[in-house]
Amino acid sequence: MSAPRLGADELVNGLTVYAEALEQHREILNRLNVFPVPDGDTGTNMALTARAAIDELAARRSAGTPAEDATAVAAALAHGALMGARGNSGVILCQVLRALAAAVPEAPDGLGADELAAAIEAASAAARAAVLRPAEGTILTVAADAAAAARAAVSDGAGLLEVLEAATTGAQSGLWRTPELLSLLADAGVVDAGGAGLFLLFPSLATALDGRPSPEEIPLPPEVAAVIAAGGARARPSEAVGDAHEDGPRFEVMYLLEAPDESIEGFKEVWATIGDSIVVVGGGGLFNCHVHTDEIGAAIEAALDVGRPRQIRVTDLAEQVEEERWVREVGESAPPPPSGPPPRTSVVAVANGEGVRRIFRSLGVTELVAGGQSMNPSTADLLAAVEESAGEEVVILPNNGNIIPVANQVVHTARKPVRVVPTKGIQEGFAALLEYDPQAPSEDNAKAMQEAACRVVAGEVTQAVRASESPVGPVGAGDFIGLSRGGIESVAPSVVEATTGLLARLLRAEHEIVTLIEGEGARVGDTRKVTEWLHAAYPTITVEEHRGGQPLYPYLISIE
């Protein structure tokens, strides 16, 4: 039997195993995530990036790309990774995958030990070159240690599999020493999340070569494993990690940039003056660009100066960090065991805020999935809750417009009948549950619950993070805005004025009940001023108050 070599087929099989491993360990990686921002999405971003590379190849093959054409396979993998890269970690991983793919066409008979070590070295160098200000104690350190171990193994006469085993050992060693190099990790009691995700690449390639089992777990130092078992990184936004974020840029800006290769160095120099966590990868006139900045306009204008940006994505890191903190905290508390006879129909609800969860439980919900505006649960999260529910049938309350399409996917994959009531907010979810009958079929429940949800007039109050225009006037950064399902209804410098302005726009003569759900940032005095205004302006209205604890929205409003 000849010595194994890593060709196009083996690389594709290895990256398929890798994408599956990232998905399997996604939540662990998310819990490790504290750098550069503790937004809990490193595992998700790396899994999506690897999957995009595989999906691109599958699409090209279905369109006629020959499976045995190593150059075409490498091009598809590289292009898919570039187009699908997400977040800081995903963009860096994209560069690693592109470098590995580029090595395959250079070795018609497949990569041997020396060629593979050179490819891993090239991948490490490419990843480091993509980052404007490389930091040690990150995925870059893990890549460098894997490359050094692979080269040392070749020097000792190792074969291909032994090089992969050495790279695996080197990656683990680099991962374990990341807290020594980056104090942020040491303070949080974790290792680098991106480095942990990269570690999985090397044993995944070995699996493709000799069929060994893929990694069942990421080898973590015992003290880190204990932190993860306890729910995640110790430092959260209100502690050391959050302080670091609060001193840093507010927004993550990403886009694909069509521009001449020779213009990119100047482009990066401009970005260096307006932000950090800068990663730019690609070539041949197409680049995937990532930056953390407070200057969204300037970040986009820099692209317009050299080429054409597209697929622009802007993420408010403060919102994402805050919601991730809540999602992680509530995930640690399991709902109480149900009492009474098992229901024919159970309800699965997506909720954020311990008070909101408590209200949902009181209305009959036993399966709660953490999520909200910027931390949407996956189809797998909802499916797991459906399968764990006691009822023979299930109704899902998404409680967010972004989550409705995800919930609809569960209908086709669950092993029990599932109906989705397309609630777009917590307020509609509460109203729907007033018509919930545990012993009725899911079809009957869904019909009655949807009718109830449609009768609710919902609103919410939040704070603007940047200046903009609205139908009711200009919005300044820091202003409070009142939102209905139709858009912005009120703008004011205080939360009380924004809330009363929103209520004045939404209330009608036929309305009888206003429910205020207080979130984080709502103060007792503010709530009293709002209720006093209501009693004075609408003396026949009944006002109910609940403490929801939801992040980002000081007040959620329900009018019936």
SVG drawing of the C-alpha trace seen along z (x, -y; Angstrom):
<svg xmlns="http://www.w3.org/2000/svg" viewBox="-64 -67 79 69">
<polyline fill="none" stroke="black" stroke-width="0.4" points="0.0,0.0 1.5,-3.3 2.0,-6.2 -1.1,-8.5 -1.1,-11.8 -3.5,-14.7 -5.1,-15.6 -8.2,-17.4 -10.6,-14.7 -8.9,-14.3 -8.9,-18.1 -12.6,-18.3 -13.3,-15.4 -11.2,-16.9 -12.8,-20.3 -16.3,-18.6 -15.3,-16.8 -13.9,-20.2 -17.1,-22.0 -19.1,-19.4 -16.7,-19.5 -17.1,-23.3 -20.8,-23.0 -20.7,-20.2 -18.5,-22.4 -20.0,-25.7 -21.5,-26.5 -18.3,-25.7 -16.4,-28.1 -19.0,-30.8 -18.7,-30.4 -14.9,-30.9 -15.3,-34.1 -14.0,-37.2 -11.6,-38.6 -11.6,-41.0 -15.2,-41.5 -17.2,-39.1 -20.1,-38.8 -20.4,-35.0 -20.3,-34.3 -16.8,-32.9 -18.0,-29.3 -20.9,-30.4 -18.8,-32.5 -16.1,-29.9 -18.7,-27.2 -20.5,-29.3 -17.2,-30.2 -16.1,-26.6 -19.6,-25.5 -19.6,-28.3 -16.4,-26.8 -17.9,-23.3 -21.2,-24.6 -19.5,-26.6 -17.8,-23.4 -21.0,-21.5 -22.7,-24.2 -20.0,-24.3 -20.0,-20.5 -23.7,-20.4 -23.1,-23.0 -20.5,-20.8 -17.1,-21.4 -15.1,-18.1 -14.6,-16.4 -11.0,-15.4 -9.9,-18.9 -7.7,-19.9 -7.4,-23.5 -11.1,-24.0 -11.7,-22.4 -9.2,-24.6 -10.7,-27.7 -14.2,-26.8 -13.1,-26.2 -11.1,-29.5 -13.9,-31.5 -16.6,-30.0 -14.5,-30.7 -13.9,-34.3 -17.6,-35.0 -18.9,-33.3 -16.4,-34.5 -18.1,-36.0 -16.7,-38.0 -13.1,-38.5 -12.4,-34.8 -14.1,-33.7 -12.2,-36.1 -8.9,-34.9 -10.0,-31.3 -10.9,-32.1 -7.2,-33.0 -6.0,-29.7 -8.4,-27.7 -7.5,-29.6 -3.8,-28.9 -4.3,-25.2 -6.5,-25.0 -3.9,-26.9 -1.3,-24.2 -3.2,-21.3 -3.0,-22.1 0.8,-22.6 1.1,-18.9 -0.6,-16.8 -0.1,-13.6 -1.3,-15.1 0.6,-16.8 3.2,-14.7 4.7,-15.4 7.0,-18.3 4.4,-19.9 1.8,-19.7 4.1,-21.3 4.9,-24.1 1.1,-24.6 0.5,-24.9 3.3,-27.4 1.9,-29.4 -1.6,-29.3 -0.1,-30.7 1.8,-33.4 -1.3,-34.3 -3.5,-34.6 -0.9,-36.9 -0.5,-39.0 -4.3,-39.6 -4.4,-41.2 -3.2,-44.8 -2.2,-44.7 -1.5,-41.0 -1.9,-40.1 -0.3,-37.1 -2.5,-34.8 -5.0,-34.5 -5.7,-32.2 -2.5,-33.5 -0.4,-32.0 -2.2,-28.6 -1.5,-28.6 2.1,-29.5 2.7,-26.8 1.0,-24.2 3.2,-25.2 6.4,-25.1 5.5,-21.6 4.7,-20.4 8.0,-21.6 9.9,-20.1 8.3,-16.7 9.4,-16.8 12.9,-17.6 12.7,-14.4 11.7,-12.4 7.9,-12.2 5.4,-11.0 2.1,-12.8 0.0,-11.5 2.8,-12.2 3.0,-15.8 -0.8,-16.2 -0.4,-14.7 2.5,-17.0 0.4,-20.0 -2.4,-18.9 -0.1,-18.7 1.5,-22.0 -2.0,-23.6 -3.0,-22.3 0.2,-23.6 -0.4,-27.0 -4.0,-27.0 -3.1,-26.2 -0.6,-29.1 -2.9,-31.8 -3.9,-33.0 -0.2,-33.6 0.1,-35.9 -3.2,-37.8 -4.3,-39.0 -7.9,-39.4 -8.1,-35.6 -6.4,-35.0 -8.8,-37.4 -11.8,-35.6 -10.4,-32.1 -10.5,-30.9 -8.3,-30.1 -8.7,-31.9 -11.9,-30.8 -10.6,-31.3 -7.5,-29.2 -9.7,-26.5 -11.7,-26.5 -8.5,-26.3 -7.2,-23.4 -10.0,-21.2 -8.8,-21.6 -5.7,-19.3 -7.3,-16.2 -10.2,-16.6 -7.7,-16.3 -6.2,-13.2 -9.7,-11.7 -10.1,-12.2 -6.8,-10.4 -7.1,-7.3 -10.7,-7.2 -9.8,-7.8 -12.7,-9.2 -13.1,-13.0 -12.5,-14.8 -15.2,-14.3 -14.1,-17.3 -11.7,-20.2 -8.8,-19.5 -9.0,-22.3 -6.9,-23.0 -8.9,-21.6 -9.4,-25.1 -10.9,-26.3 -13.1,-23.2 -14.4,-24.1 -15.3,-27.6 -17.1,-26.3 -19.0,-23.8 -20.1,-26.6 -21.6,-28.5 -18.8,-30.3 -16.2,-33.0 -16.1,-34.5 -15.7,-38.1 -18.7,-39.5 -19.6,-43.0 -20.1,-44.5 -16.7,-43.1 -13.2,-43.2 -14.1,-42.0 -16.9,-44.6 -14.7,-47.4 -12.3,-46.5 -15.1,-46.6 -16.6,-49.9 -13.2,-51.5 -13.2,-50.2 -15.2,-50.8 -18.9,-50.3 -19.6,-48.8 -18.4,-45.9 -18.4,-46.7 -17.9,-44.0 -18.2,-44.0 -16.9,-42.5 -14.7,-44.9 -14.1,-44.9 -10.9,-46.8 -7.4,-46.5 -5.0,-44.5 -2.5,-47.3 -4.9,-49.7 -5.4,-47.5 -2.4,-48.6 -3.5,-52.2 -7.1,-51.2 -5.8,-49.4 -3.8,-52.4 -7.0,-54.5 -8.8,-52.0 -6.0,-52.0 -6.9,-55.6 -10.5,-54.8 -10.7,-51.4 -9.1,-48.2 -9.5,-44.4 -8.8,-45.0 -8.7,-42.0 -8.6,-42.1 -8.3,-38.9 -8.6,-38.0 -7.0,-38.8 -7.6,-39.0 -9.8,-42.0 -12.1,-40.7 -11.5,-41.1 -13.4,-40.4 -12.9,-43.3 -13.6,-43.5 -13.1,-46.3 -14.3,-47.5 -15.0,-51.2 -17.1,-54.1 -17.1,-55.7 -19.4,-53.6 -19.5,-56.2 -15.8,-56.6 -15.3,-52.8 -17.5,-52.6 -16.2,-55.7 -12.7,-54.2 -13.9,-51.5 -15.6,-53.9 -12.3,-55.6 -10.6,-52.5 -13.5,-50.3 -17.0,-49.1 -18.2,-47.6 -21.1,-45.2 -22.9,-43.0 -22.3,-45.6 -23.1,-44.4 -23.0,-46.6 -23.4,-45.1 -23.8,-47.1 -21.2,-45.3 -22.6,-46.8 -26.1,-45.4 -24.6,-42.0 -22.4,-41.8 -25.3,-42.8 -27.7,-40.3 -25.1,-37.6 -24.6,-38.2 -28.3,-37.8 -28.5,-34.7 -25.6,-33.1 -27.0,-33.9 -30.5,-32.7 -29.1,-29.6 -27.7,-28.6 -31.2,-28.4 -33.4,-25.5 -37.2,-26.0 -39.0,-24.3 -40.4,-20.8 -44.0,-20.9 -46.8,-19.9 -50.2,-18.3 -51.2,-16.1 -48.9,-16.2 -50.3,-18.6 -51.5,-17.5 -49.9,-20.7 -46.8,-22.3 -45.5,-25.8 -41.9,-26.7 -41.2,-30.4 -38.2,-32.5 -37.6,-35.1 -35.1,-37.5 -35.1,-38.8 -35.7,-36.8 -38.9,-38.6 -40.2,-37.9 -39.3,-34.2 -41.2,-34.2 -44.3,-35.6 -44.1,-33.1 -43.8,-30.3 -46.9,-31.6 -48.8,-31.5 -48.0,-27.8 -44.7,-27.8 -42.2,-25.2 -39.7,-25.2 -37.9,-28.6 -35.2,-29.3 -32.8,-32.2 -32.7,-34.8 -33.7,-38.1 -33.0,-40.9 -29.2,-40.3 -28.9,-36.9 -31.2,-34.8 -31.5,-31.1 -30.8,-28.5 -33.2,-26.0 -31.3,-23.4 -31.9,-25.3 -35.7,-25.4 -35.8,-21.8 -34.1,-20.6 -36.7,-22.5 -39.5,-21.0 -38.2,-17.5 -37.7,-18.0 -41.2,-19.3 -43.7,-17.0 -46.6,-17.6 -47.4,-15.3 -47.8,-18.5 -46.1,-21.9 -46.8,-25.6 -43.7,-27.9 -43.8,-31.6 -40.8,-33.2 -41.5,-36.6 -39.2,-38.3 -39.6,-38.9 -36.1,-37.6 -36.8,-34.3 -40.1,-33.5 -38.3,-32.0 -36.1,-29.9 -39.1,-28.6 -40.8,-27.7 -37.9,-25.3 -38.7,-23.3 -42.1,-22.5 -40.5,-20.4 -37.8,-18.7 -39.5,-17.9 -40.8,-14.4 -44.0,-15.7 -46.6,-18.1 -45.5,-21.7 -47.3,-25.0 -45.8,-28.5 -47.7,-31.5 -45.7,-34.3 -45.4,-36.6 -43.0,-39.5 -42.6,-40.6 -42.9,-39.6 -46.1,-41.5 -47.8,-39.4 -46.5,-36.3 -48.1,-37.2 -51.4,-37.9 -51.3,-34.7 -50.9,-32.6 -54.1,-34.0 -55.8,-31.7 -53.6,-28.7 -55.3,-25.4 -52.8,-22.7 -55.3,-19.9 -56.4,-21.2 -54.7,-20.2 -51.9,-22.4 -53.9,-23.5 -56.7,-24.8 -54.3,-26.5 -52.4,-28.1 -55.5,-29.6 -56.8,-31.0 -53.4,-32.2 -52.7,-34.0 -56.1,-35.8 -55.3,-37.0 -51.8,-38.1 -53.2,-40.2 -55.5,-42.1 -52.5,-43.5 -51.0,-46.9 -47.3,-46.6 -44.6,-49.2 -41.1,-49.4 -38.7,-52.1 -34.9,-52.0 -32.0,-54.3 -30.5,-55.4 -26.8,-54.7 -26.3,-57.1 -27.9,-60.1 -30.4,-59.6 -33.6,-60.9 -37.1,-59.6 -40.7,-60.4 -41.2,-62.2 -38.0,-64.3 -34.3,-64.0 -32.8,-61.4 -29.7,-62.2 -27.2,-59.7 -28.4,-59.0 -32.0,-60.0 -34.8,-57.7 -37.1,-56.4 -40.5,-54.9 -41.2,-52.2 -44.3,-50.5 -44.6,-47.8 -44.9,-50.6 -41.6,-52.3 -40.5,-55.2 -43.4,-57.0 -41.6,-59.3 -38.2,-60.8 -37.2,-62.5 -34.2,-63.2 -35.6,-61.2 -37.1,-57.7 -40.3,-59.1 -41.0,-61.6 -40.3,-58.9 -42.6,-56.4 -45.5,-58.9 -45.1,-60.1 -45.3,-56.5 -48.4,-55.9 -50.1,-59.0 -49.5,-57.8 -50.8,-54.3 -53.7,-54.7 -57.3,-54.8 -60.7,-55.3 -61.5,-51.6 -58.4,-50.6 -58.8,-49.4 -55.5,-48.0 -51.9,-49.2 -49.2,-46.8 -45.7,-48.2 -42.9,-45.6 -39.9,-47.2 -36.5,-46.3 -32.9,-47.0 -32.5,-50.8 -36.1,-51.5 -36.2,-53.3 -39.0,-53.3 -39.3,-57.0 -39.6,-56.9 -42.3,-54.2 -44.2,-56.3 -44.1,-59.3 -45.4,-57.3 -48.2,-55.8 -49.2,-59.2 -49.3,-60.6 -51.5,-57.7 -54.0,-58.1 -54.2,-61.9 -54.5,-61.6 -56.6,-58.4 -58.5,-58.1 -60.4,-55.0 -57.3,-53.0 -56.2,-50.2 -52.4,-50.1 -50.5,-46.9 -46.8,-46.9 -44.4,-43.9 -40.6,-43.7 -39.3,-41.9 -35.5,-42.6 -35.0,-42.4 -31.8,-44.1 -31.8,-47.0 -35.4,-48.0 -36.3,-50.0 -40.0,-49.5 -42.1,-47.1 -45.7,-48.2 -48.8,-46.1 -52.1,-47.8 -55.4,-45.9"/>
</svg>
